[in-house]
Amino acid sequence: MIRVARFLLLLALAAPAFAGEPSVLSATQGGVTVELSYQALHDGNGLTRISLSDARSGLPIEGARPAAWMLRRHSEQVANELGCTFKAQTLMAGSLGSRADVDLNGYRLVTLNQDDTVAFINPHVGLRNSKLESIVQLPSRGYDWVWLAQAQRLFISLREIGKVALVDSLTRRLVGLVDTGEGSLPTRLVADPDGRKVWVGLDGGAELLALDASDGRVLERLAVGEGPHTLMVDAGARWLAATNADGNSVSLIERVGGRITTVEVPGTPVASAWSAAAQRLAVLAINAGTLSLIDPASGEVERIALQPGVEALGLFDDGRYALVLNGMSNRLSLIDLATARRVDELEIPGRPDHLGFSRDFAYVRSQESADMRLVNLGEARRGKLVTVNVPMGRGAPAELARSLNVASPMAPAPEGNGMLVGNPADAMIYRYVEGMMVPVGSFSNYRRPMRGLLVLDSSLVERRPGRFEAATQVERSGRYDVVIRNLQPSITSCFVLDLQGMPAAPQEHPSATPKLQAVRAATEDVAQVEFALHDAAGKALDTGDVTLLAVQWQGPWQGRTTAVPLGEGRYRAELHGLRGGRFELLVRAPALGTGYERGRLGTLRWPLEAPR
């Protein structure tokens, strides 16, 4: 492999992409070949591949880390007038007012919140812009959730009303509610490795549900032991495991065929994990204080004595080792599953309750401490538990006890070198990079105490040196500019794709452009904002569904208000409860096809200063 440090600027001709037929574009300049391949699959899903190689030898470019965006063309004239470099610079700036239709670079943070909402947060937006993209209102409190990347669906259990909610993670809308039955108490969820179904544990009875991943249809109901249930599924295992706490058993369900085997586990089983190394299912029993190793093929069980109160379990090194949390005795135990013995143990104060793993560390969250305890996995392999404390906020999670939940409050960073941790007491998400003693950054959850945190990763993945790919979902058919930017070597490339084979875009109202006209101070904390909406030709656009959003640049405050139409495309909105600071103003007009991401109105300093 070789390194090339040349500048490349190109604009390729358009190519159509039909379902099943890959569309390939390439261009060479300055000794570097950039190749773009898009294969349309079905229902707007596709696969994007990007490669960077030396034009002469064909060898991949070492160390390339391209970023890529897709922008649907609303105007051929405007799209052709804007240069490739300008498009790339605008997209890299990360403003909500200059967002791509499809972003192939990063990930989104999604929080499940105490106020019955789901918030989508873009951590890549510039520091001076709101990172909050959307808020989805749920009909009840969420308990657990899973994301199906291929289906672009979030499944969320609504235990208190006996339903499972479906949220489209692309459009960020609630698209369905599945009724699981009165008194069923749906709680834990897992996604089957085949990506086509979601399993739901019904704590109100002795049943599991299998739901279709695309539309939530109930595919089957399975009888198991009495709940509450926890669920375990692993791509390397033939079985789905359901612990049945009141039934003192574990149900092993063959994922193909559906045959169910019940294994007795006395003492209230509450957690399970699959050990690929041992080909055993590890099961914790909270009242018995045991870790059971079950051979699903033979039904044989080996038990390791611990202490009552064990409640959380995590395996690493393909299941060679296990970490066990005991929230009653505040203990962390290291188990060697190859020898079925406890090799080390230490105290973790503050009632530890959640485990997370990166490549090199395990992360332990405690309810009564704002600190996260990091466990060095390299030392654990040598039989020693070595830990370090890292502060993750100011308040302990237990300070907001109602937000304590079964869903995990942490998610591994997609870069593989740290963890993202939600602290409900602070309503903040902390970004930690391994090797540091404090978080390297934080993201506001906009005053919403969170019950769970997920990372939706849609970034390009390097499958082979210089060869990258990403699953892609395009909402509408049309002509798209594909912008590719690589920093080292410095490359900016633009291509045009005609993406067909998907539902045709509806006839659109001319895109609305908001323009700020006046801001007045009605009182010391109320601002009157007047603005206009026009199309590209300057025609006034009137509609009755316009919302103004104000988001504080540095702080958690935000306010939404419905704008009153004044006629001839003019609107007035009042913002109440303003605090001192600077705010970004964004307009949303769904009937005109304008969302917050394209409706940037301007910035406002309060007490009043002329917006910029």
C-alpha positions as semicolon CSV with decimal commas, in nm:
position;residue;x (nm);y (nm);z (nm)
1;M;0,000;0,000;0,000
2;I;0,116;0,354;-0,068
3;R;0,044;0,706;0,052
4;V;-0,056;0,980;-0,192
5;A;-0,086;1,347;-0,096
6;R;-0,248;1,516;-0,396
7;F;-0,558;1,731;-0,438
8;L;-0,843;1,589;-0,642
9;L;-1,150;1,782;-0,753
10;L;-1,397;1,614;-0,987
11;L;-1,758;1,609;-1,088
12;A;-1,880;1,289;-1,248
13;L;-2,176;1,249;-1,480
14;A;-2,502;1,112;-1,347
15;A;-2,562;0,739;-1,334
16;P;-2,890;0,559;-1,267
17;A;-2,917;0,306;-0,985
18;F;-3,188;0,043;-1,021
19;A;-3,273;-0,230;-0,771
20;G;-3,023;-0,513;-0,789
21;E;-2,800;-0,335;-1,043
22;P;-2,491;-0,166;-0,896
23;S;-2,413;0,176;-1,037
24;V;-2,038;0,246;-1,055
25;L;-1,874;0,584;-1,115
26;S;-1,505;0,666;-1,106
27;A;-1,269;0,947;-1,188
28;T;-0,894;0,993;-1,180
29;Q;-0,686;1,306;-1,133
30;G;-0,346;1,368;-0,983
31;G;-0,270;0,998;-0,964
32;V;-0,567;0,904;-0,743
33;T;-0,874;0,710;-0,849
34;V;-1,196;0,757;-0,654
35;E;-1,465;0,500;-0,722
36;L;-1,826;0,521;-0,606
37;S;-2,059;0,225;-0,624
38;Y;-2,425;0,232;-0,521
39;Q;-2,640;-0,080;-0,524
40;A;-3,012;-0,024;-0,474
41;L;-3,177;-0,307;-0,281
42;H;-3,544;-0,249;-0,192
43;D;-3,777;0,006;-0,033
44;G;-3,519;0,281;-0,042
45;N;-3,242;0,068;0,107
46;G;-2,909;0,038;-0,065
47;L;-2,537;-0,022;-0,023
48;T;-2,282;0,253;-0,088
49;R;-1,919;0,159;-0,153
50;I;-1,629;0,403;-0,187
51;S;-1,271;0,316;-0,276
52;L;-0,954;0,524;-0,304
53;S;-0,659;0,378;-0,494
54;D;-0,341;0,469;-0,677
55;A;-0,419;0,520;-1,045
56;R;-0,105;0,345;-1,169
57;S;-0,068;0,046;-0,940
58;G;-0,426;0,004;-0,828
59;L;-0,308;-0,029;-0,468
60;P;-0,542;0,112;-0,202
61;I;-0,459;0,443;-0,036
62;E;-0,332;0,375;0,314
63;G;-0,487;0,568;0,601
64;A;-0,779;0,710;0,402
65;R;-1,083;0,811;0,609
66;P;-1,340;0,951;0,365
67;A;-1,656;1,133;0,462
68;A;-1,956;1,124;0,230
69;W;-2,296;1,290;0,195
70;M;-2,592;1,263;-0,042
71;L;-2,794;1,575;-0,127
72;R;-3,117;1,548;-0,322
73;R;-3,137;1,806;-0,599
74;H;-3,438;2,035;-0,558
75;S;-3,314;2,268;-0,832
76;E;-3,084;2,164;-1,118
77;Q;-2,975;2,524;-1,176
78;V;-2,874;2,584;-0,812
79;A;-2,705;2,243;-0,779
80;N;-2,493;2,303;-1,090
81;E;-2,395;2,654;-0,982
82;L;-2,260;2,543;-0,645
83;G;-1,906;2,411;-0,669
84;C;-1,794;2,075;-0,532
85;T;-1,556;2,231;-0,282
86;F;-1,825;2,469;-0,157
87;K;-2,068;2,182;-0,103
88;A;-1,808;1,985;0,094
89;Q;-1,709;2,282;0,309
90;T;-2,073;2,363;0,386
91;L;-2,151;2,005;0,486
92;M;-1,840;1,972;0,702
93;A;-1,938;2,290;0,891
94;G;-2,220;2,087;1,044
95;S;-2,494;2,351;1,059
96;L;-2,853;2,233;1,091
97;G;-2,930;2,472;0,809
98;S;-2,699;2,286;0,567
99;R;-2,775;1,921;0,631
100;A;-2,747;1,637;0,382
101;D;-3,044;1,418;0,295
102;V;-2,825;1,113;0,363
103;D;-2,523;1,140;0,595
104;L;-2,275;0,852;0,564
105;N;-2,027;0,980;0,820
106;G;-2,130;0,938;1,170
107;Y;-2,380;0,837;1,424
108;R;-2,674;0,976;1,611
109;L;-2,734;0,966;1,984
110;V;-3,085;0,865;2,081
111;T;-3,219;0,902;2,434
112;L;-3,521;0,734;2,590
113;N;-3,652;0,990;2,836
114;Q;-3,849;1,017;3,157
115;D;-4,097;1,258;2,998
116;D;-4,215;0,985;2,755
117;T;-4,009;1,111;2,461
118;V;-3,733;0,990;2,233
119;A;-3,474;1,254;2,142
120;F;-3,245;1,234;1,837
121;I;-2,918;1,422;1,888
122;N;-2,654;1,486;1,622
123;P;-2,313;1,506;1,794
124;H;-2,143;1,620;1,473
125;V;-2,321;1,956;1,448
126;G;-2,092;2,252;1,517
127;L;-2,059;2,381;1,872
128;R;-2,264;2,692;1,802
129;N;-2,565;2,506;1,667
130;S;-2,840;2,304;1,829
131;K;-2,758;1,934;1,822
132;L;-3,119;1,832;1,883
133;E;-3,266;1,706;1,556
134;S;-3,605;1,566;1,656
135;I;-3,822;1,469;1,949
136;V;-4,074;1,186;1,921
137;Q;-4,358;1,178;2,173
138;L;-4,453;0,834;2,305
139;P;-4,795;0,751;2,453
140;S;-4,633;0,610;2,768
141;R;-4,300;0,556;2,942
142;G;-4,041;0,347;2,759
143;Y;-3,856;0,066;2,938
144;D;-3,636;-0,117;2,687
145;W;-3,555;-0,075;2,320
146;V;-3,367;-0,216;2,023
147;W;-3,270;-0,071;1,686
148;L;-3,300;-0,268;1,361
149;A;-3,047;-0,101;1,129
150;Q;-3,168;-0,263;0,808
151;A;-3,534;-0,185;0,876
152;Q;-3,448;0,159;1,025
153;R;-3,686;0,085;1,312
154;L;-3,669;0,147;1,686
155;F;-3,881;-0,093;1,892
156;I;-3,967;0,044;2,239
157;S;-4,152;-0,145;2,512
158;L;-4,430;0,055;2,680
159;R;-4,479;-0,170;2,982
160;E;-4,746;0,035;3,159
161;I;-4,997;0,032;2,871
162;G;-4,917;-0,312;2,724
163;K;-4,779;-0,196;2,390
164;V;-4,461;-0,185;2,182
165;A;-4,394;0,137;1,991
166;L;-4,231;0,149;1,647
167;V;-4,032;0,461;1,557
168;D;-3,890;0,515;1,209
169;S;-3,531;0,623;1,273
170;L;-3,503;0,782;0,928
171;T;-3,810;1,006;0,939
172;R;-3,799;1,014;1,322
173;R;-4,171;0,955;1,360
174;L;-4,388;0,717;1,559
175;V;-4,519;0,479;1,292
176;G;-4,693;0,206;1,489
177;L;-4,812;0,061;1,820
178;V;-4,835;-0,314;1,877
179;D;-5,087;-0,425;2,138
180;T;-4,938;-0,708;2,348
181;G;-5,248;-0,763;2,559
182;E;-5,401;-0,629;2,879
183;G;-5,177;-0,691;3,180
184;S;-4,901;-0,835;2,960
185;L;-4,630;-0,591;3,085
186;P;-4,392;-0,600;2,784
187;T;-4,046;-0,510;2,911
188;R;-3,725;-0,663;2,772
189;L;-3,657;-0,667;2,398
190;V;-3,388;-0,829;2,184
191;A;-3,337;-0,830;1,808
192;D;-3,288;-1,166;1,642
193;P;-2,951;-1,190;1,462
194;D;-3,132;-1,255;1,134
195;G;-3,257;-0,894;1,151
196;R;-3,612;-0,997;1,067
197;K;-3,776;-1,022;1,407
198;V;-3,780;-0,874;1,756
199;W;-3,844;-1,082;2,066
200;V;-4,054;-0,935;2,348
201;G;-4,067;-1,066;2,704
202;L;-4,412;-1,034;2,866
203;D;-4,353;-0,994;3,238
204;G;-4,723;-1,018;3,315
205;G;-4,739;-1,382;3,217
206;A;-4,557;-1,682;3,077
207;E;-4,517;-1,576;2,714
208;L;-4,277;-1,433;2,460
209;L;-4,375;-1,255;2,140
210;A;-4,192;-1,248;1,808
211;L;-4,262;-0,931;1,607
212;D;-4,185;-0,866;1,242
213;A;-3,897;-0,618;1,221
214;S;-4,047;-0,421;0,933
215;D;-4,401;-0,356;1,051
216;G;-4,434;-0,502;1,402
217;R;-4,680;-0,778;1,309
218;V;-4,704;-1,054;1,571
219;L;-4,537;-1,355;1,409
220;E;-4,573;-1,599;1,697
221;R;-4,644;-1,640;2,067
222;L;-4,435;-1,882;2,269
223;A;-4,524;-2,029;2,607
224;V;-4,239;-2,014;2,859
225;G;-4,212;-2,003;3,239
226;E;-4,357;-1,732;3,459
227;G;-4,182;-1,395;3,434
228;P;-4,037;-1,140;3,481
229;H;-3,812;-1,231;3,190
230;T;-3,473;-1,130;3,060
231;L;-3,378;-1,228;2,706
232;M;-3,050;-1,334;2,545
233;V;-2,977;-1,399;2,180
234;D;-2,637;-1,435;2,016
235;A;-2,538;-1,477;1,651
236;G;-2,317;-1,771;1,749
237;A;-2,592;-1,958;1,937
238;R;-2,880;-2,162;1,800
239;W;-3,098;-2,071;2,094
240;L;-3,286;-1,775;2,232
241;A;-3,273;-1,784;2,613
242;A;-3,546;-1,643;2,836
243;T;-3,500;-1,635;3,213
244;N;-3,825;-1,695;3,403
245;A;-3,778;-1,538;3,747
246;D;-4,099;-1,656;3,913
247;G;-4,078;-1,992;3,739
248;N;-3,718;-2,053;3,859
249;S;-3,623;-2,172;3,513
250;V;-3,465;-2,080;3,180
251;S;-3,642;-2,148;2,850
252;L;-3,415;-2,234;2,556
253;I;-3,592;-2,174;2,225
254;E;-3,436;-2,300;1,902
255;R;-3,436;-2,001;1,668
256;V;-3,499;-2,229;1,370
257;G;-3,775;-2,477;1,442
258;G;-3,898;-2,323;1,766
259;R;-3,846;-2,625;1,991
260;I;-3,844;-2,520;2,359
261;T;-3,640;-2,681;2,635
262;T;-3,688;-2,579;2,998
263;V;-3,399;-2,599;3,244
264;E;-3,454;-2,548;3,616
265;V;-3,247;-2,269;3,775
266;P;-3,343;-2,229;4,143
267;G;-3,315;-1,895;4,320
268;T;-3,474;-1,648;4,074
269;P;-3,275;-1,628;3,748
270;V;-3,239;-1,266;3,635
271;A;-2,964;-1,246;3,368
272;S;-2,797;-1,464;3,106
273;A;-2,518;-1,448;2,847
274;W;-2,376;-1,688;2,589
275;S;-2,018;-1,815;2,615
276;A;-1,893;-1,907;2,269
277;A;-1,567;-2,036;2,416
278;A;-1,739;-2,277;2,653
279;Q;-2,052;-2,334;2,440
280;R;-2,252;-2,277;2,757
281;L;-2,524;-2,040;2,867
282;A;-2,425;-1,847;3,182
283;V;-2,721;-1,763;3,408
284;L;-2,730;-1,553;3,728
285;A;-2,978;-1,632;4,008
286;I;-3,020;-1,329;4,234
287;N;-3,162;-1,500;4,544
288;A;-2,951;-1,815;4,525
289;G;-2,635;-1,613;4,455
290;T;-2,514;-1,855;4,186
291;L;-2,379;-1,847;3,832
292;S;-2,504;-2,152;3,640
293;L;-2,337;-2,283;3,325
294;I;-2,591;-2,466;3,110
295;D;-2,508;-2,695;2,818
296;P;-2,808;-2,647;2,586
297;A;-2,728;-2,965;2,393
298;S;-2,730;-3,198;2,694
299;G;-2,912;-2,995;2,957
300;E;-2,625;-3,044;3,203
301;V;-2,576;-2,765;3,458
302;E;-2,265;-2,662;3,655
303;R;-2,307;-2,402;3,930
304;I;-2,055;-2,154;4,074
305;A;-2,137;-2,024;4,422
306;L;-2,126;-1,646;4,462
307;Q;-2,344;-1,433;4,696
308;P;-2,716;-1,342;4,692
309;G;-2,777;-1,012;4,517
310;V;-2,601;-1,087;4,185
311;E;-2,793;-0,905;3,911
312;A;-2,576;-0,799;3,615
313;L;-2,355;-1,017;3,396
314;G;-2,108;-0,943;3,118
315;L;-1,874;-1,174;2,923
316;F;-1,556;-1,094;2,729
317;D;-1,292;-1,280;2,526
318;D;-1,564;-1,485;2,352
319;G;-1,706;-1,582;2,687
320;R;-1,386;-1,709;2,847
321;Y;-1,430;-1,463;3,136
322;A;-1,733;-1,319;3,314
323;L;-1,783;-1,008;3,523
324;V;-2,066;-1,020;3,777
325;L;-2,217;-0,724;3,965
326;N;-2,377;-0,762;4,306
327;G;-2,583;-0,455;4,391
328;M;-2,668;-0,584;4,739
329;S;-2,312;-0,640;4,862
330;N;-2,148;-0,382;4,627
331;R;-1,912;-0,640;4,478
332;L;-1,760;-0,705;4,139
333;S;-1,651;-1,065;4,071
334;L;-1,423;-1,200;3,798
335;I;-1,505;-1,556;3,689
336;D;-1,290;-1,782;3,470
337;L;-1,552;-1,988;3,288
338;A;-1,291;-2,233;3,156
339;T;-1,214;-2,346;3,510
340;A;-1,554;-2,250;3,659
341;R;-1,399;-2,058;3,949
342;R;-1,396;-1,705;4,087
343;V;-1,045;-1,565;4,045
344;D;-1,080;-1,213;4,191
345;E;-1,327;-0,979;4,358
346;L;-1,337;-0,619;4,475
347;E;-1,574;-0,366;4,624
348;I;-1,766;-0,124;4,399
349;P;-1,949;0,125;4,627
350;G;-2,284;0,279;4,545
351;R;-2,495;-0,016;4,428
352;P;-2,348;-0,111;4,087
353;D;-2,619;-0,205;3,837
354;H;-2,501;-0,172;3,474
355;L;-2,206;-0,310;3,273
356;G;-2,073;-0,196;2,936
357;F;-1,773;-0,306;2,729
358;S;-1,527;-0,153;2,486
359;R;-1,234;-0,339;2,334
360;D;-1,001;-0,279;2,630
361;F;-1,220;-0,188;2,927
362;A;-1,539;-0,278;3,110
363;Y;-1,748;0,010;3,246
364;V;-1,944;-0,018;3,571
365;R;-2,227;0,227;3,649
366;S;-2,342;0,263;4,012
367;Q;-2,676;0,412;4,111
368;E;-2,542;0,615;4,404
369;S;-2,229;0,757;4,240
370;A;-2,162;0,995;3,953
371;D;-1,831;0,815;3,890
372;M;-1,789;0,539;3,636
373;R;-1,554;0,256;3,736
374;L;-1,333;0,131;3,451
375;V;-1,199;-0,226;3,464
376;N;-0,879;-0,302;3,271
377;L;-0,956;-0,617;3,070
378;G;-0,588;-0,686;3,003
379;E;-0,524;-0,715;3,376
380;A;-0,844;-0,917;3,418
381;R;-0,708;-1,177;3,176
382;R;-0,414;-1,214;3,413
383;G;-0,653;-1,277;3,701
384;K;-0,649;-0,931;3,862
385;L;-0,923;-0,668;3,882
386;V;-0,757;-0,327;3,833
387;T;-0,991;-0,029;3,816
388;V;-0,992;0,350;3,790
389;N;-1,266;0,604;3,866
390;V;-1,378;0,857;3,606
391;P;-1,636;1,126;3,694
392;M;-1,937;1,128;3,461
393;G;-2,126;1,434;3,577
394;R;-2,216;1,597;3,904
395;G;-2,523;1,408;4,027
396;A;-2,566;1,039;4,105
397;P;-2,831;0,856;3,896
398;A;-3,021;0,763;4,215
399;E;-3,092;1,132;4,272
400;L;-3,355;1,086;4,004
401;A;-3,467;0,738;4,104
402;R;-3,766;0,734;3,867
403;S;-3,526;0,730;3,571
404;L;-3,348;0,411;3,683
405;N;-3,438;0,158;3,419
406;V;-3,362;-0,177;3,255
407;A;-3,231;-0,011;2,934
408;S;-2,859;0,057;2,934
409;P;-2,749;0,415;3,014
410;M;-2,429;0,373;2,812
411;A;-2,319;0,281;2,460
412;P;-1,972;0,207;2,317
413;A;-1,832;0,492;2,109
414;P;-1,830;0,393;1,739
415;E;-1,462;0,487;1,720
416;G;-1,393;0,191;1,952
417;N;-1,188;0,387;2,205
418;G;-1,437;0,487;2,471
419;M;-1,793;0,511;2,593
420;L;-2,091;0,744;2,576
421;V;-2,266;0,762;2,913
422;G;-2,599;0,921;3,001
423;N;-2,648;1,070;3,346
424;P;-3,019;1,124;3,423
425;A;-2,946;1,351;3,720
426;D;-2,760;1,597;3,495
427;A;-2,968;1,534;3,181
428;M;-2,631;1,514;3,001
429;I;-2,446;1,263;2,783
430;Y;-2,072;1,236;2,849
431;R;-1,815;1,130;2,589
432;Y;-1,519;0,947;2,740
433;V;-1,201;0,851;2,552
434;E;-0,983;0,584;2,710
435;G;-0,661;0,711;2,860
436;M;-0,818;1,031;2,989
437;M;-0,911;1,102;3,351
438;V;-1,224;1,303;3,266
439;P;-1,475;1,304;2,978
440;V;-1,354;1,479;2,664
441;G;-1,693;1,633;2,597
442;S;-2,063;1,632;2,672
443;F;-2,396;1,672;2,494
444;S;-2,708;1,822;2,642
445;N;-3,025;1,616;2,656
446;Y;-3,212;1,947;2,683
447;R;-3,325;1,910;3,045
448;R;-3,473;1,565;2,984
449;P;-3,372;1,297;3,239
450;M;-3,291;0,988;3,034
451;R;-3,388;0,627;3,091
452;G;-3,169;0,482;2,816
453;L;-2,906;0,569;2,554
454;L;-2,845;0,424;2,208
455;V;-2,597;0,501;1,931
456;L;-2,735;0,466;1,577
457;D;-2,421;0,415;1,370
458;S;-2,455;0,475;0,997
459;S;-2,093;0,561;0,921
460;L;-1,872;0,424;0,647
461;V;-1,691;0,106;0,753
462;E;-1,351;0,007;0,609
463;R;-1,406;-0,351;0,494
464;R;-1,061;-0,377;0,334
465;P;-0,778;-0,125;0,309
466;G;-0,904;0,168;0,105
467;R;-1,248;0,005;0,055
468;F;-1,541;0,150;0,251
469;E;-1,911;0,073;0,261
470;A;-2,225;0,179;0,443
471;A;-2,586;0,068;0,449
472;T;-2,789;0,352;0,302
473;Q;-3,155;0,442;0,312
474;V;-3,289;0,703;0,071
475;E;-3,633;0,836;0,151
476;R;-3,720;0,972;-0,193
477;S;-3,626;0,902;-0,552
478;G;-3,449;1,171;-0,748
479;R;-3,112;1,307;-0,856
480;Y;-2,854;1,318;-0,577
481;D;-2,518;1,488;-0,546
482;V;-2,276;1,254;-0,370
483;V;-1,997;1,453;-0,205
484;I;-1,682;1,270;-0,090
485;R;-1,418;1,442;0,121
486;N;-1,093;1,293;0,253
487;L;-0,847;1,497;0,458
488;Q;-0,527;1,296;0,414
489;P;-0,464;1,279;0,125
490;S;-0,670;1,591;0,056
491;I;-0,945;1,484;-0,183
492;T;-1,281;1,637;-0,270
493;S;-1,496;1,451;-0,522
494;C;-1,854;1,498;-0,638
495;F;-2,072;1,256;-0,830
496;V;-2,435;1,261;-0,938
497;L;-2,663;0,957;-0,902
498;D;-3,015;0,904;-1,032
499;L;-3,164;0,688;-0,759
500;Q;-3,459;0,498;-0,898
501;G;-3,655;0,190;-0,803
502;M;-3,800;0,358;-0,491
503;P;-4,140;0,522;-0,436
504;A;-4,152;0,838;-0,643
505;A;-4,121;1,164;-0,456
506;P;-4,459;1,331;-0,406
507;Q;-4,526;1,651;-0,598
508;E;-4,364;1,907;-0,376
509;H;-4,467;2,256;-0,287
510;P;-4,182;2,489;-0,387
511;S;-3,924;2,477;-0,110
512;A;-3,991;2,747;0,151
513;T;-3,709;2,983;0,246
514;P;-3,760;3,167;0,579
515;K;-3,646;3,528;0,611
516;L;-3,636;3,717;0,941
517;Q;-3,813;4,053;0,929
518;A;-3,831;4,188;1,284
519;V;-3,777;4,103;1,650
520;R;-3,931;4,306;1,930
521;A;-3,915;4,276;2,308
522;A;-4,274;4,244;2,436
523;T;-4,156;4,206;2,799
524;E;-3,825;4,132;2,968
525;D;-3,856;3,761;2,886
526;V;-4,091;3,758;2,583
527;A;-3,979;3,821;2,226
528;Q;-4,204;3,875;1,924
529;V;-4,048;3,734;1,608
530;E;-4,181;3,818;1,262
531;F;-4,063;3,636;0,952
532;A;-4,170;3,552;0,597
533;L;-4,174;3,236;0,388
534;H;-4,110;3,256;0,013
535;D;-4,022;3,013;-0,262
536;A;-3,710;3,042;-0,479
537;A;-3,891;3,282;-0,714
538;G;-3,993;3,510;-0,427
539;K;-4,358;3,402;-0,418
540;A;-4,518;3,429;-0,073
541;L;-4,612;3,095;0,084
542;D;-4,904;3,071;0,327
543;T;-4,985;2,773;0,548
544;G;-5,142;2,728;0,889
545;D;-4,885;2,486;1,032
546;V;-4,562;2,675;1,107
547;T;-4,353;2,632;1,421
548;L;-4,064;2,846;1,549
549;L;-3,792;2,673;1,753
550;A;-3,537;2,867;1,960
551;V;-3,239;2,673;2,097
552;Q;-2,978;2,822;2,331
553;W;-2,626;2,790;2,192
554;Q;-2,457;2,716;2,522
555;G;-2,716;2,584;2,763
556;P;-3,016;2,355;2,784
557;W;-3,295;2,607;2,717
558;Q;-3,519;2,565;2,416
559;G;-3,863;2,693;2,327
560;R;-4,121;2,604;2,062
561;T;-4,420;2,811;1,962
562;T;-4,680;2,806;1,685
563;A;-4,653;3,098;1,445
564;V;-4,963;3,301;1,358
565;P;-5,009;3,371;0,984
566;L;-5,041;3,741;0,903
567;G;-5,103;3,698;0,529
568;E;-4,886;3,735;0,219
569;G;-4,636;3,481;0,353
570;R;-4,574;3,668;0,680
571;Y;-4,587;3,512;1,028
572;R;-4,554;3,618;1,390
573;A;-4,448;3,402;1,686
574;E;-4,388;3,477;2,054
575;L;-4,107;3,318;2,256
576;H;-4,175;3,313;2,631
577;G;-3,933;3,258;2,919
578;L;-3,620;3,369;2,738
579;R;-3,299;3,370;2,938
580;G;-2,990;3,576;2,872
581;G;-2,775;3,434;2,596
582;R;-2,760;3,359;2,226
583;F;-3,019;3,147;2,046
584;E;-3,053;2,985;1,707
585;L;-3,392;3,035;1,543
586;L;-3,530;2,756;1,324
587;V;-3,860;2,730;1,136
588;R;-4,059;2,417;1,056
589;A;-4,340;2,414;0,796
590;P;-4,429;2,049;0,716
591;A;-4,691;2,137;0,453
592;L;-4,424;2,328;0,262
593;G;-4,161;2,055;0,294
594;T;-3,944;2,261;0,529
595;G;-3,807;2,102;0,846
596;Y;-3,588;2,254;1,115
597;E;-3,278;2,123;0,934
598;R;-3,354;2,345;0,631
599;G;-3,540;2,626;0,804
600;R;-3,262;2,828;0,965
601;L;-3,396;3,176;1,034
602;G;-3,102;3,341;1,211
603;T;-2,950;3,394;1,554
604;L;-3,077;3,609;1,837
605;R;-2,903;3,757;2,139
606;W;-3,120;3,824;2,445
607;P;-3,157;4,084;2,590
608;L;-3,236;4,204;2,246
609;E;-2,963;4,248;1,992
610;A;-3,013;4,257;1,618
611;P;-3,012;3,898;1,485
612;R;-2,739;3,798;1,245
